[in-house]
Amino acid sequence: MEEKKIAVRKMQDYIETHLHESITIKQLSNCCYLSPSYAAKIFKELTGYTPYYYIKACRLSEAAKALRDLDLKVIEVALDFVFDSHEGFTRAFSKQFGVPPKSYALRKPPIKWFLPYPLTIKKEEDVTMNQFIFTQVIDRPKRKALIKRGITATEYFKYCEEVGCDVWGTLMSVKEALYEPIGMWLPDMLIKPGTSEYVQGVEVPLDYDNVIPEGFELIDLPASQIMIFQGQPYDDNDFESEIVSVMDAIKAFKPALYGYEFYNKETPRFQLEPRGERGYIEGRPIRKL
């Protein structure tokens, strides 16, 4: 299985670095020294997608990002991402996102981007280090959050069971986002009856007036101080144990030593997307004693 993961990861890396070029299954199989048929088989087995769908979905999401952030014509983006014509690109884009590329470029509404998740490869040697937590206090202004609620979820995995694991793609597409998307534990005052404590969302300005995707809603967040905790970089294969380690360290932390107390009655506690290269990051609302 590990050999399969290494091969598929090589194909994923090849796709990422050649997204603006023509990519054939032969080229993908060559990069991992496998036959085209076997390469396609294990790619589908481990990612859930055929190489063709995966490549097209990656290209369309990167094209959407270009239309959102750059002043480019639709035909320029189409050709840059290896589509033969304006018409073919428009059909594919509309089918993937439910909106024509020209309309998307004008309004830039939130849409569900395809987010490829590179397979994690087990390291040959694991280095054990004592856990060191970096801590800082930041100020958040009064703002809104675009969120999608669950039903009873109090953590990420249960939320995925209730809502699905593809909410992040929509959140990543929000042009007006103040910061990156987050998983949030809502305070009681922000939880609606019959909905979850844990939600996913992204913070946006108070004057946000773009489309609110189906199933999402806007909530108000007051100005607040947040204490940020960041653990050390870790092997992505060990993400669960690393997250638990940082969470345990946060529980043992005494903010009173620095003149604060945890205060989660108005503002959500939140976590950023766990990524091994930067360590697990969590934010806890605080107030001065």
C-alpha positions in Angstrom: 0.0 0.0 0.0 2.8 2.4 0.8 4.3 1.8 -2.6 1.0 2.6 -4.2 0.8 5.8 -2.2 4.2 6.9 -3.3 3.3 6.3 -7.0 0.0 8.2 -6.7 1.7 11.0 -4.9 4.2 11.3 -7.7 1.3 11.5 -10.2 -0.4 14.2 -8.1 2.8 16.2 -7.9 3.3 15.8 -11.7 -0.2 17.1 -12.3 0.3 20.1 -10.0 3.5 21.2 -11.8 2.2 20.6 -15.3 -1.4 21.9 -14.9 -0.8 24.4 -17.8 0.4 21.7 -20.2 -1.2 18.7 -21.9 -1.1 15.7 -19.5 -1.5 12.1 -20.8 -1.9 9.0 -18.7 1.3 7.8 -20.4 3.2 10.8 -18.9 1.7 10.1 -15.5 2.6 6.4 -15.6 6.2 7.3 -16.7 6.8 9.5 -13.7 6.2 6.5 -11.4 7.5 3.7 -13.7 4.2 1.9 -14.0 2.0 0.8 -16.9 -0.7 3.3 -18.0 -3.5 0.9 -17.1 -2.1 0.1 -13.6 -1.3 3.8 -12.9 -4.9 4.8 -13.7 -6.2 1.9 -11.6 -4.3 2.8 -8.4 -4.9 6.5 -8.9 -8.7 5.9 -8.9 -8.3 3.5 -6.0 -6.5 5.9 -3.7 -8.0 9.3 -4.7 -11.5 8.2 -5.7 -11.2 10.0 -9.0 -10.0 9.0 -12.5 -6.9 10.9 -13.6 -9.0 12.6 -16.3 -11.5 13.9 -13.9 -8.9 14.9 -11.3 -6.9 16.9 -13.9 -9.9 18.6 -15.3 -11.3 19.5 -11.8 -7.9 20.9 -10.7 -7.7 23.0 -13.9 -11.2 24.4 -13.5 -10.6 25.3 -9.9 -7.3 27.1 -10.7 -9.1 28.8 -13.6 -11.8 30.0 -11.2 -9.1 31.3 -8.9 -7.5 33.2 -11.9 -10.9 34.7 -12.9 -11.5 35.7 -9.3 -8.2 37.4 -8.7 -6.8 38.5 -12.1 -8.0 40.9 -14.7 -8.1 38.3 -17.5 -10.5 37.5 -20.4 -12.3 34.2 -20.3 -10.5 33.0 -23.5 -7.1 33.8 -22.0 -7.8 31.7 -18.9 -9.3 28.9 -21.1 -6.2 28.7 -23.3 -3.9 29.0 -20.3 -5.5 25.9 -18.8 -5.3 23.8 -22.0 -9.0 24.2 -23.1 -9.3 24.2 -26.9 -12.0 26.8 -27.1 -14.0 29.5 -25.3 -17.1 27.3 -25.8 -15.6 24.1 -24.4 -14.2 25.9 -21.4 -17.6 27.6 -20.7 -19.5 24.3 -20.9 -17.0 22.6 -18.5 -16.9 25.5 -16.1 -20.7 25.9 -16.0 -21.1 22.1 -15.4 -18.6 22.1 -12.6 -19.7 25.3 -10.8 -23.2 26.0 -11.9 -22.3 29.5 -13.3 -20.8 30.6 -16.6 -17.2 31.8 -16.3 -18.0 35.3 -17.6 -20.7 35.8 -14.9 -18.4 34.4 -12.3 -15.6 36.8 -13.2 -18.1 39.7 -12.9 -19.7 38.9 -9.5 -17.2 36.4 -8.0 -19.8 34.5 -5.9 -18.6 31.7 -3.6 -18.5 28.4 -5.5 -17.3 24.9 -4.6 -13.7 24.6 -5.7 -12.2 21.1 -6.1 -9.4 20.8 -3.5 -7.0 18.0 -4.3 -5.5 16.4 -1.2 -2.0 15.0 -1.8 -1.5 11.6 -0.3 0.8 11.6 2.8 3.8 9.4 2.6 5.3 7.7 5.6 8.7 9.0 6.5 11.6 6.5 6.8 12.7 8.0 10.0 10.6 9.6 12.7 12.2 12.2 14.9 10.6 12.7 18.3 10.8 16.2 19.8 9.4 17.7 23.0 6.3 19.7 22.2 6.8 23.5 22.0 3.8 25.7 21.6 4.2 29.2 20.2 1.6 31.6 21.7 0.5 35.1 20.7 -2.4 37.5 21.3 -4.2 39.0 18.2 -7.1 41.5 17.9 -10.0 40.7 15.7 -12.4 43.6 14.6 -16.1 43.4 14.5 -17.0 41.2 11.5 -19.3 38.6 10.1 -18.7 34.9 9.4 -20.1 32.9 6.5 -20.8 29.4 8.1 -22.5 26.1 7.4 -24.0 24.4 10.4 -24.1 20.7 11.3 -26.7 18.9 13.4 -25.0 17.6 16.6 -21.3 17.7 15.7 -18.8 18.8 18.4 -15.7 18.0 16.3 -14.5 17.7 12.7 -15.1 14.1 12.0 -18.7 14.1 13.1 -19.2 17.3 11.2 -18.0 15.6 8.0 -20.5 12.8 8.6 -23.3 15.3 8.9 -22.4 17.8 6.3 -19.7 16.3 4.1 -16.0 17.1 3.8 -16.3 19.4 0.8 -17.4 22.6 2.6 -13.8 23.9 2.5 -13.8 24.2 -1.3 -16.6 26.7 -1.1 -15.0 28.6 1.8 -11.7 28.8 -0.1 -13.4 30.5 -3.0 -14.8 33.5 -1.0 -13.1 36.5 -2.5 -13.9 38.8 0.4 -12.5 36.5 3.1 -10.6 38.4 5.8 -8.5 35.3 6.8 -8.3 31.6 5.8 -11.3 29.3 6.5 -11.6 27.8 10.0 -13.4 25.2 11.9 -15.3 26.8 14.8 -16.8 25.8 18.1 -19.6 28.3 18.5 -20.5 29.8 21.9 -24.0 28.9 23.2 -25.5 32.3 22.1 -24.6 31.5 18.5 -26.0 28.0 18.4 -29.5 27.6 16.9 -31.8 24.9 18.3 -31.2 21.6 16.5 -27.8 22.6 15.1 -24.2 21.8 16.0 -21.6 23.4 18.2 -18.9 22.7 15.6 -19.2 24.5 12.2 -17.0 25.5 9.4 -16.8 29.0 8.0 -14.8 32.0 6.9 -14.7 35.5 8.4 -15.8 38.3 6.1 -16.3 42.1 6.4 -19.4 43.6 8.0 -20.5 45.0 4.6 -20.3 41.6 2.8 -23.0 41.6 0.2 -22.1 38.8 -2.2 -24.1 35.6 -2.7 -24.7 33.4 0.3 -24.5 29.8 -1.0 -27.3 27.4 -0.3 -27.1 25.9 3.2 -24.8 28.7 4.5 -25.7 31.8 6.6 -24.0 34.9 7.9 -23.5 35.5 11.6 -22.2 38.5 13.4 -19.0 38.3 15.5 -18.0 41.0 17.9 -14.6 42.6 18.2 -12.4 40.3 20.3 -9.0 39.3 21.4 -7.8 35.8 20.5 -4.9 33.8 21.9 -3.3 31.8 19.1 -1.6 28.5 19.9 0.7 26.9 17.3 2.4 23.6 17.7 5.5 22.4 15.9 5.6 21.0 12.3 4.7 17.3 12.2 4.4 14.3 9.8 1.0 14.5 8.3 0.6 10.8 8.9 0.5 11.6 12.6 -1.9 14.5 12.5 -4.5 13.1 15.0 -1.9 12.5 17.7 -0.2 15.9 17.1 -3.5 17.8 17.3 -4.5 16.0 20.5 -1.0 16.8 21.9 -1.5 20.6 21.2 -5.0 20.5 22.6 -3.8 18.9 25.8 -1.2 21.6 26.1 -3.8 24.3 25.7 -6.0 22.7 28.4 -3.0 22.9 30.8 -2.2 26.5 29.8 -2.9 29.1 32.5 -3.7 32.5 30.7 -4.1 34.1 34.1 -0.3 34.1 34.5 -0.3 36.7 31.7 -3.3 38.7 32.8 -6.0 37.0 30.7 -8.8 34.4 31.0 -10.4 32.3 28.3 -13.7 33.8 27.4 -15.8 31.9 24.9 -19.3 33.3 25.6 -19.4 35.6 22.6 -16.7 34.6 20.1 -16.0 31.1 18.7 -12.9 29.1 19.5 -11.4 28.0 16.2 -8.9 25.8 14.4 -7.1 26.4 11.1 -6.7 23.6 8.6 -4.2 21.2 10.1 -1.1 21.2 7.9 2.0 19.4 9.0 4.5 21.9 7.6 3.2 24.7 9.9 2.0 22.7 12.9 -1.5 22.6 14.4 -3.0 26.1 15.0 -5.9 26.9 17.3 -7.4 30.2 18.5 -9.1 30.8 21.9 -11.1 33.9 22.7 -9.8 35.7 25.8 -10.4 38.9 27.9 -8.2 40.8 30.3 -8.6 40.1 34.0 
